[in-house]
């Protein structure tokens, strides 16, 4: 199995209210992919970070294999969510993939 973890920082020009709405949109969009993409075992988005954090939200997902992760990256449902809910609002993206 493979873990796919992403940490995002939202664009600095966004208001606090905008950030709350955007984080919820990202959470709803990405978590809504469960059951729609082959090989995606689990997916969750953490939006309630502690004040000690220096990022705004995190994706924690699990895939059956490296091949399943590659399929997720290009799957039309994922691309749609990323293009609509994530990419327009994020400034920094860090990713860590590892086998478990």
Secondary structure, DSSP 8 states (H G I E B T S, - for coil): -EEEEEEEEE-TTS-HHHHHHHHHHHHHHHHTTTTTSTTEEEEEEE----TT-SSSEEEEEEESSHHHHHHHHH-HHHHHHIIIIITTTEEEEEEEEEE-
